[in-house]
Amino acid sequence: MTAIEAVVLGRKGIHIDINPLSVFITKTLVQPIDLNELGAAYELVVEEYERLAPKSEIDIQTTLQRYPYPRGITLPRDSDVEFIEQLFSDKQLAELALLKHLIVNIGEGYIRNHLFLMFSGLLNRINLTYHTNTYGGGDSGVMRYYRYRIAPNPTLSDALHYFGVRYKSILSAKRELAPLINESNIHNFQAYQGTATDLNRIADESVDYVYTDPPYGAKIQYLDLSTMWNAWLDLPVSDFDRQQEIIEGGRLEKTRDEYSDLMAQSIRELYRVLKFDRWMSFVFADKNPSYWHTIVETAEQAGFEYMGAVPQSNSTRSFKKVQHPSTVLSGQLIINFRKARSPRAIMKLDLGDDATDLILETAENVIAERNGATIEEINSELIIKGIELGFLDLLSKKYDDLSPLLDSYFDLDDETQKYHMPKNKQFKSAIPLELRLRYFLLSYLTRKRQAGVDPDFSEIVQDIMPMLKNGLTPEEQTILNVLRELAREMPDGRWRLREGGQMRLDGI
């Protein structure tokens, strides 16, 4: 949608994805079309389908012999069945095979593409992994469990009815886009299958903005889970595509090192095509700090300057989030980088033996500020602090997952899914005051620098005090002493963080 929105706003948009399904959907969505011609083609397909639809078991077997459908294509190893045709009942296979045959015989290519766009949406529902719940909603195993799981009691939907539902949805979308993307500005849009590790179609320093949403480590096997759609739509996925896919695990059982290497290649390519003083936004979600460390460290090595991060929550919760609310993240962080000619490095901190205490203090502050905090809120703050203060590397070495640490120190409310301080337990105050002060001052000044603001001393005192409310309150002179170690005073009396470098919290 990023490239589509760019064109709507009068910009040029380039959509690149390793998955041919993504490219097909995106290109077809923006392709101008005569809605009357589409309506006529849809009616013709419906009329022929109603005439030829298999009604008896003999009809079903005859249809399966007459019309081709995907078969013998292996599914990912964690699937409940081995081959793609086993995801469907004979009746579902016959109905889909007939519908595909009728679409293929439509003459015009762009009309046919739109009918296949409707067909692709239908596939999510017409298979044996689809099931409804007690609330009336439903989904396929792929969307709900991230694997091809045969439902214990599959919901057998009417194919033609839901083909009609998809038609109405596409019609609505095309009407909305028609005045925004048309023959006059469609030339501003490009979409092609490719990989961020090799952007050879894009010239050096020709792009104004990059928005990228890479796979989240080993969480979702993107190409593997698209197997059903790509097979039915005859969209090829090559061995080279799988080799270039930036994931951990998958059909090729890629290691974390392979994931990191491919991620690094892509970031270097994004740096190459981006203009100087332009931004790249990285959308990511994972509780494992090592993935975040890979992204930030590689971006810095490529020449990017970190410009801040903001949490982005999801409007709906996935099934996995509902099933495992304290261990599955809902939402992402958007990390922003700028391609600078003289990038400022993130200041690196050596937390020493106080790492765990300061991590817990950060969590305590989020809990206190929000009167209880979710795993997403705590994780986001810890990752942002880890980026700003340069201790993601340490976090990644100590913790693969922060949940066990939080579970051992805080109480989780099962109803609200928020962490709280245990009863009769005080917030940490054993950490030396100056250590706590350096930690929160450095984070505060880093964010101010990213915003292009130099605060004066009174602003610093006013803003930093709430961060320290759970322990001893420092004197203003103490704050000033620590401030002089971290920042320099400008001629106008405002303070600016010193340039990045290696630093210990107990002194420079």
C-alpha positions as CSV (number, residue, x, y, z in Angstrom):
1,M,0.0,0.0,0.0
2,T,3.0,2.3,0.5
3,A,3.6,2.7,-3.3
4,I,-0.1,3.0,-4.0
5,E,-0.4,5.9,-1.5
6,A,2.7,7.5,-3.0
7,V,1.0,7.7,-6.4
8,V,-2.3,8.9,-4.8
9,L,-0.3,11.8,-3.3
10,G,1.2,12.7,-6.6
11,R,4.6,11.0,-6.0
12,K,6.3,8.2,-7.8
13,G,6.0,4.8,-6.1
14,I,8.0,1.6,-6.5
15,H,6.8,-1.7,-5.0
16,I,9.3,-4.5,-4.8
17,D,8.6,-7.9,-3.3
18,I,10.1,-11.3,-3.5
19,N,6.7,-12.9,-3.6
20,P,5.0,-12.9,-7.0
21,L,1.6,-12.9,-5.3
22,S,2.3,-9.6,-3.7
23,V,3.3,-8.1,-7.0
24,F,0.3,-9.5,-8.8
25,I,-2.1,-8.1,-6.2
26,T,-0.5,-4.7,-6.1
27,K,-0.3,-4.2,-9.9
28,T,-3.9,-5.4,-10.4
29,L,-5.2,-3.1,-7.7
30,V,-3.8,0.0,-9.4
31,Q,-4.5,-1.0,-13.0
32,P,-7.2,1.2,-14.6
33,I,-10.2,-0.8,-15.8
34,D,-13.6,-0.3,-17.4
35,L,-16.0,-1.4,-14.7
36,N,-18.7,-2.2,-17.2
37,E,-16.4,-4.6,-19.0
38,L,-15.4,-6.2,-15.7
39,G,-19.1,-6.6,-14.8
40,A,-19.9,-8.2,-18.1
41,A,-17.0,-10.6,-17.7
42,Y,-18.0,-11.5,-14.2
43,E,-21.6,-12.2,-15.3
44,L,-20.4,-14.4,-18.1
45,V,-18.2,-16.5,-15.7
46,V,-21.1,-16.8,-13.2
47,E,-23.5,-17.9,-16.0
48,E,-21.1,-20.6,-17.3
49,Y,-20.3,-21.7,-13.8
50,E,-23.9,-22.2,-12.9
51,R,-24.4,-24.2,-16.1
52,L,-21.4,-26.5,-15.5
53,A,-21.1,-26.6,-11.7
54,P,-20.7,-30.2,-10.4
55,K,-23.6,-31.3,-8.4
56,S,-23.2,-35.1,-8.0
57,E,-20.2,-37.2,-7.1
58,I,-20.0,-38.3,-10.7
59,D,-20.0,-34.7,-11.8
60,I,-17.2,-33.9,-9.3
61,Q,-15.0,-36.7,-10.6
62,T,-15.7,-35.8,-14.2
63,T,-14.8,-32.1,-13.5
64,L,-11.5,-33.1,-11.8
65,Q,-10.6,-35.2,-14.9
66,R,-11.5,-32.4,-17.3
67,Y,-10.0,-29.3,-15.8
68,P,-6.4,-28.9,-14.4
69,Y,-5.7,-28.0,-10.8
70,P,-2.4,-27.8,-8.7
71,R,-1.3,-31.3,-7.7
72,G,2.0,-32.9,-6.5
73,I,3.3,-29.5,-5.1
74,T,4.8,-30.1,-1.7
75,L,3.7,-28.0,1.3
76,P,6.0,-26.7,4.1
77,R,7.2,-29.5,6.5
78,D,5.0,-28.3,9.4
79,S,1.8,-28.7,7.3
80,D,-0.8,-31.3,8.3
81,V,-0.7,-32.8,4.8
82,E,2.1,-33.3,2.2
83,F,0.6,-32.0,-1.1
84,I,-1.4,-29.0,-2.0
85,E,-4.4,-30.9,-3.4
86,Q,-4.9,-32.5,0.1
87,L,-5.9,-29.1,1.4
88,F,-9.2,-29.4,-0.4
89,S,-12.2,-31.7,-0.6
90,D,-12.9,-33.2,-4.0
91,K,-15.9,-30.8,-4.3
92,Q,-13.8,-27.8,-3.4
93,L,-11.1,-28.8,-5.9
94,A,-13.7,-29.4,-8.7
95,E,-15.4,-26.0,-8.1
96,L,-12.1,-24.1,-8.0
97,A,-10.7,-25.9,-11.1
98,L,-13.9,-25.1,-13.0
99,L,-13.8,-21.4,-11.9
100,K,-10.2,-21.1,-12.8
101,H,-10.8,-22.6,-16.3
102,L,-13.6,-20.1,-17.0
103,I,-11.4,-17.2,-15.9
104,V,-8.5,-18.4,-18.1
105,N,-10.8,-18.4,-21.1
106,I,-11.7,-14.7,-20.7
107,G,-10.1,-12.9,-23.6
108,E,-8.7,-9.6,-22.3
109,G,-5.6,-9.9,-20.0
110,Y,-6.4,-7.0,-17.7
111,I,-10.0,-8.2,-17.2
112,R,-8.7,-11.7,-16.6
113,N,-6.2,-10.4,-14.0
114,H,-9.0,-8.7,-12.0
115,L,-11.1,-11.9,-12.0
116,F,-8.0,-13.7,-10.7
117,L,-7.7,-11.1,-8.0
118,M,-11.2,-12.0,-6.9
119,F,-10.3,-15.7,-7.2
120,S,-7.2,-15.2,-5.0
121,G,-9.3,-13.8,-2.2
122,L,-11.7,-16.7,-2.5
123,L,-8.9,-19.2,-1.9
124,N,-8.5,-18.2,1.7
125,R,-12.0,-19.5,2.4
126,I,-12.5,-22.5,0.1
127,N,-10.1,-25.0,1.7
128,L,-10.1,-27.5,4.5
129,T,-8.0,-25.3,6.8
130,Y,-10.9,-22.7,7.0
131,H,-13.1,-22.7,10.0
132,T,-15.5,-20.3,11.8
133,N,-15.5,-19.6,15.5
134,T,-18.3,-19.1,18.0
135,Y,-18.4,-15.3,17.3
136,G,-19.3,-15.9,13.6
137,G,-15.8,-14.9,12.3
138,G,-13.4,-17.3,10.7
139,D,-10.1,-17.7,8.9
140,S,-7.8,-20.2,7.2
141,G,-5.1,-22.0,9.1
142,V,-2.4,-20.0,7.2
143,M,-3.7,-16.7,8.5
144,R,-4.6,-17.9,12.0
145,Y,-1.8,-20.4,12.9
146,Y,0.8,-19.4,10.3
147,R,0.8,-23.0,8.9
148,Y,-1.4,-25.3,6.8
149,R,-3.4,-26.8,9.6
150,I,-6.5,-28.9,8.6
151,A,-9.4,-27.7,10.7
152,P,-11.0,-30.4,12.9
153,N,-14.4,-29.2,11.6
154,P,-13.8,-27.3,8.4
155,T,-16.4,-24.7,7.3
156,L,-17.5,-25.7,3.8
157,S,-18.5,-22.4,2.1
158,D,-20.3,-21.9,-1.2
159,A,-17.6,-21.0,-3.8
160,L,-19.9,-19.0,-6.2
161,H,-21.4,-16.9,-3.3
162,Y,-18.0,-15.9,-2.0
163,F,-16.7,-15.2,-5.5
164,G,-19.6,-12.7,-5.7
165,V,-18.5,-11.2,-2.3
166,R,-15.0,-10.7,-3.7
167,Y,-16.4,-9.1,-6.8
168,K,-18.3,-6.5,-4.8
169,S,-15.1,-5.8,-2.7
170,I,-13.0,-5.3,-5.9
171,L,-15.7,-3.1,-7.5
172,S,-15.7,-0.9,-4.4
173,A,-11.9,-0.6,-4.3
174,K,-11.7,0.2,-8.0
175,R,-14.3,2.9,-7.7
176,E,-12.4,4.5,-4.9
177,L,-9.1,4.4,-6.7
178,A,-10.4,5.4,-10.2
179,P,-10.2,9.1,-9.7
180,L,-6.9,8.8,-7.8
181,I,-4.9,6.5,-10.0
182,N,-5.7,6.6,-13.7
183,E,-4.1,6.8,-17.2
184,S,-2.7,10.2,-16.4
185,N,-0.6,9.2,-13.4
186,I,-0.2,5.4,-13.7
187,H,3.2,5.9,-15.2
188,N,4.3,7.0,-11.8
189,F,3.9,3.5,-10.4
190,Q,6.2,0.5,-10.8
191,A,5.8,-3.0,-9.3
192,Y,8.1,-5.9,-9.9
193,Q,9.3,-9.1,-8.3
194,G,12.7,-8.7,-6.8
195,T,14.8,-8.7,-3.7
196,A,16.1,-5.8,-1.6
197,T,19.5,-7.5,-1.7
198,D,19.9,-6.5,-5.3
199,L,18.1,-3.3,-6.5
200,N,19.8,-3.3,-9.8
201,R,16.9,-1.6,-11.6
202,I,17.2,1.5,-9.4
203,A,20.0,4.1,-10.0
204,D,22.3,5.3,-7.2
205,E,20.9,8.1,-5.1
206,S,17.6,8.3,-7.0
207,V,15.0,7.5,-4.2
208,D,13.5,10.1,-1.8
209,Y,12.1,7.7,0.8
210,V,12.3,4.0,1.7
211,Y,9.6,2.3,3.7
212,T,10.4,-1.4,4.2
213,D,8.7,-4.2,6.2
214,P,11.1,-7.2,6.2
215,P,10.2,-10.6,7.6
216,Y,10.4,-10.8,11.4
217,G,13.2,-13.4,11.8
218,A,11.6,-16.9,12.0
219,K,8.1,-15.8,12.9
220,I,6.4,-16.1,9.5
221,Q,7.6,-18.2,6.6
222,Y,6.5,-15.8,3.8
223,L,7.1,-17.7,0.6
224,D,6.3,-21.1,2.2
225,L,2.9,-19.8,3.4
226,S,2.1,-18.4,0.0
227,T,2.4,-21.8,-1.7
228,M,-1.3,-22.4,-2.1
229,W,-2.0,-19.0,-3.7
230,N,1.0,-19.0,-6.0
231,A,0.2,-22.6,-7.2
232,W,-3.4,-21.8,-8.1
233,L,-2.5,-18.5,-9.8
234,D,0.5,-20.1,-11.7
235,L,2.9,-17.7,-10.2
236,P,6.4,-19.2,-10.2
237,V,8.8,-19.1,-7.2
238,S,12.3,-20.1,-8.2
239,D,15.1,-21.7,-6.1
240,F,16.9,-18.4,-6.4
241,D,13.9,-16.5,-4.9
242,R,14.0,-18.9,-1.9
243,Q,17.8,-18.4,-1.5
244,Q,17.3,-14.6,-1.5
245,E,14.4,-14.6,1.0
246,I,15.4,-12.9,4.2
247,I,14.1,-15.3,6.8
248,E,15.4,-17.6,9.5
249,G,14.3,-21.3,9.0
250,G,11.9,-21.9,6.1
251,R,12.2,-24.6,3.5
252,L,15.9,-24.0,3.2
253,E,16.3,-24.1,7.0
254,K,18.3,-20.8,7.0
255,T,20.4,-19.9,10.0
256,R,20.3,-16.7,12.0
257,D,23.7,-15.8,10.5
258,E,22.2,-16.3,7.0
259,Y,19.3,-14.1,7.9
260,S,21.7,-11.4,9.3
261,D,23.9,-11.5,6.2
262,L,20.9,-11.1,3.8
263,M,19.5,-8.3,5.9
264,A,22.9,-6.5,5.8
265,Q,23.0,-6.8,2.0
266,S,19.6,-5.3,1.7
267,I,20.4,-2.4,4.0
268,R,23.5,-1.6,2.0
269,E,21.5,-1.6,-1.2
270,L,18.9,0.7,0.3
271,Y,21.6,3.0,1.3
272,R,23.0,3.0,-2.3
273,V,19.7,4.0,-3.9
274,L,18.6,6.6,-1.3
275,K,19.5,10.2,-1.8
276,F,21.5,12.0,0.9
277,D,19.6,13.6,3.7
278,R,16.6,11.4,2.9
279,W,15.0,8.8,5.3
280,M,14.4,5.1,5.5
281,S,11.7,3.7,7.8
282,F,12.2,0.1,9.0
283,V,9.0,-1.7,10.3
284,F,9.9,-4.6,12.6
285,A,8.6,-6.6,15.5
286,D,10.4,-9.2,17.7
287,K,11.2,-9.7,21.3
288,N,14.6,-11.0,20.5
289,P,17.0,-8.0,20.8
290,S,19.6,-9.7,18.6
291,Y,17.4,-9.0,15.5
292,W,17.2,-5.4,16.4
293,H,20.9,-5.2,17.0
294,T,21.5,-6.6,13.5
295,I,19.4,-4.0,11.9
296,V,20.7,-1.0,13.8
297,E,24.4,-2.1,13.7
298,T,24.2,-2.9,9.9
299,A,22.5,0.4,9.2
300,E,25.1,2.3,11.1
301,Q,27.9,0.5,9.3
302,A,26.3,1.3,6.0
303,G,26.3,5.0,6.8
304,F,22.8,5.6,8.1
305,E,22.2,7.8,11.2
306,Y,19.5,6.6,13.6
307,M,16.8,9.2,13.9
308,G,14.4,7.7,16.4
309,A,11.7,5.0,16.7
310,V,8.0,5.0,17.3
311,P,5.6,2.2,18.4
312,Q,2.8,1.3,16.0
313,S,0.0,-0.8,17.5
314,N,-2.3,-3.1,15.6
315,S,-6.0,-2.4,15.5
316,T,-6.9,-6.1,15.8
317,R,-5.2,-9.0,17.7
318,S,-4.1,-12.1,15.9
319,F,-5.2,-15.6,17.0
320,K,-1.7,-16.2,18.3
321,K,-1.9,-13.0,20.3
322,V,-5.2,-14.0,21.8
323,Q,-3.9,-17.5,22.6
324,H,-0.5,-16.4,24.0
325,P,-1.1,-12.8,25.1
326,S,2.1,-12.5,27.3
327,T,4.5,-14.1,24.8
328,V,3.3,-12.9,21.4
329,L,3.8,-9.2,20.3
330,S,0.9,-7.3,18.7
331,G,2.2,-4.2,16.9
332,Q,5.6,-3.1,15.5
333,L,8.2,-0.4,16.0
334,I,9.0,1.9,13.1
335,I,12.8,2.7,13.2
336,N,13.8,5.8,11.3
337,F,17.3,6.3,9.7
338,R,18.7,9.2,7.7
339,K,21.4,8.9,5.0
340,A,23.8,11.5,6.2
341,R,27.1,12.7,4.8
342,S,28.6,12.8,8.3
343,P,26.4,10.5,10.3
344,R,26.5,10.7,14.1
345,A,27.1,7.3,15.7
346,I,24.9,6.0,18.5
347,M,26.8,6.4,21.8
348,K,27.8,3.0,23.1
349,L,27.3,2.2,26.8
350,D,28.9,-0.4,28.9
351,L,26.3,-1.2,31.5
352,G,28.5,-3.7,33.3
353,D,26.9,-5.6,36.2
354,D,24.0,-3.2,36.4
355,A,22.5,-4.2,33.1
356,T,19.6,-6.3,34.5
357,D,18.8,-3.7,37.2
358,L,18.6,-0.9,34.6
359,I,16.5,-3.0,32.3
360,L,14.1,-3.7,35.2
361,E,14.1,0.0,36.1
362,T,13.1,0.9,32.6
363,A,10.2,-1.6,32.8
364,E,9.2,-0.3,36.2
365,N,9.1,3.3,34.8
366,V,6.8,2.2,32.0
367,I,4.6,0.3,34.5
368,A,4.4,3.3,36.8
369,E,3.8,5.8,34.1
370,R,0.9,3.8,32.6
371,N,-0.4,2.2,35.8
372,G,0.3,-1.1,34.4
373,A,2.0,-1.9,31.0
374,T,1.6,-4.6,28.3
375,I,4.4,-6.7,27.0
376,E,4.3,-4.5,23.8
377,E,4.7,-1.3,25.8
378,I,7.6,-2.6,27.9
379,N,9.3,-4.3,24.9
380,S,9.1,-1.1,22.8
381,E,10.6,1.1,25.5
382,L,13.4,-1.4,26.2
383,I,14.3,-1.7,22.5
384,I,14.2,2.1,22.0
385,K,16.3,2.6,25.1
386,G,18.7,-0.2,23.8
387,I,19.0,1.6,20.5
388,E,19.4,5.1,21.9
389,L,21.9,4.1,24.6
390,G,23.8,1.5,22.4
391,F,23.3,-1.6,24.6
392,L,21.3,-3.7,22.2
393,D,24.4,-5.8,21.7
394,L,24.5,-6.6,25.4
395,L,20.7,-7.3,25.5
396,S,21.0,-9.6,22.6
397,K,23.8,-11.6,24.4
398,K,21.9,-11.9,27.7
399,Y,18.3,-12.4,26.5
400,D,16.7,-14.2,23.5
401,D,13.3,-13.3,24.9
402,L,12.6,-10.7,27.6
403,S,9.3,-12.3,28.7
404,P,10.8,-14.7,31.2
405,L,12.7,-11.8,32.9
406,L,9.5,-9.8,33.1
407,D,7.5,-12.8,34.4
408,S,9.9,-13.4,37.2
409,Y,9.9,-9.8,38.5
410,F,6.3,-8.6,37.8
411,D,2.7,-9.7,38.2
412,L,0.7,-10.2,35.0
413,D,-3.0,-9.4,35.2
414,D,-4.7,-12.2,33.1
415,E,-7.7,-10.0,32.3
416,T,-6.0,-6.8,31.1
417,Q,-2.7,-8.5,30.1
418,K,-0.8,-5.8,31.9
419,Y,2.2,-6.2,34.1
420,H,2.1,-4.6,37.6
421,M,4.5,-4.3,40.5
422,P,4.1,-7.2,42.9
423,K,2.1,-6.4,46.0
424,N,4.2,-5.2,49.0
425,K,7.2,-4.7,46.7
426,Q,8.8,-1.3,46.2
427,F,10.3,0.0,43.0
428,K,14.1,-0.4,42.7
429,S,16.1,2.2,44.4
430,A,19.3,0.2,45.1
431,I,20.9,1.4,41.8
432,P,23.2,4.3,42.6
433,L,21.6,7.7,42.0
434,E,24.2,9.0,39.6
435,L,24.1,5.8,37.6
436,R,20.3,6.1,37.2
437,L,20.7,9.8,36.4
438,R,23.2,9.2,33.6
439,Y,21.1,6.5,32.1
440,F,17.9,8.6,31.9
441,L,19.7,11.8,31.0
442,L,21.5,10.2,28.1
443,S,18.2,8.7,26.8
444,Y,16.5,12.1,27.2
445,L,19.3,14.1,25.4
446,T,19.4,11.5,22.6
447,R,15.7,12.0,21.9
448,K,16.1,15.8,22.0
449,R,19.0,15.6,19.6
450,Q,17.0,13.5,17.2
451,A,14.2,16.2,17.4
452,G,16.7,18.9,16.7
453,V,16.1,20.6,20.0
454,D,18.6,21.8,22.6
455,P,16.9,22.1,26.0
456,D,18.0,24.6,28.6
457,F,18.8,23.5,32.2
458,S,15.3,24.3,33.6
459,E,13.7,22.2,30.9
460,I,16.0,19.3,31.6
461,V,15.3,19.3,35.3
462,Q,11.6,19.5,34.7
463,D,11.6,16.6,32.2
464,I,14.1,14.3,33.9
465,M,12.6,14.4,37.4
466,P,9.5,12.2,36.5
467,M,11.9,9.5,35.3
468,L,13.6,9.4,38.7
469,K,10.5,9.4,40.9
470,N,10.9,5.9,42.1
471,G,14.1,6.4,44.0
472,L,16.1,9.2,45.6
473,T,15.5,12.6,44.2
474,P,18.8,14.3,43.0
475,E,19.8,17.8,43.8
476,E,20.0,20.2,40.8
477,Q,23.8,20.4,41.3
478,T,24.0,16.6,40.9
479,I,22.1,16.8,37.7
480,L,24.4,19.6,36.5
481,N,27.5,17.6,37.3
482,V,26.3,14.6,35.3
483,L,25.0,16.8,32.5
484,R,28.5,18.3,32.0
485,E,29.9,14.8,31.5
486,L,27.3,13.9,28.8
487,A,26.7,17.2,27.0
488,R,28.2,20.5,26.3
489,E,26.7,23.9,27.1
490,M,26.1,26.1,24.0
491,P,26.6,29.9,24.0
492,D,22.9,30.5,24.5
493,G,22.8,28.4,27.7
494,R,21.2,25.3,26.1
495,W,22.7,21.9,26.2
496,R,23.6,19.5,23.4
497,L,24.7,15.8,23.7
498,R,28.3,15.1,22.9
499,E,29.1,13.2,19.7
500,G,28.9,9.4,19.9
501,G,31.6,7.2,21.3
502,Q,32.3,4.5,23.8
503,M,31.2,5.3,27.3
504,R,30.7,3.7,30.7
505,L,27.8,4.7,32.9
506,D,30.2,5.2,35.8
507,G,32.2,7.8,33.9
508,I,33.4,8.9,30.4
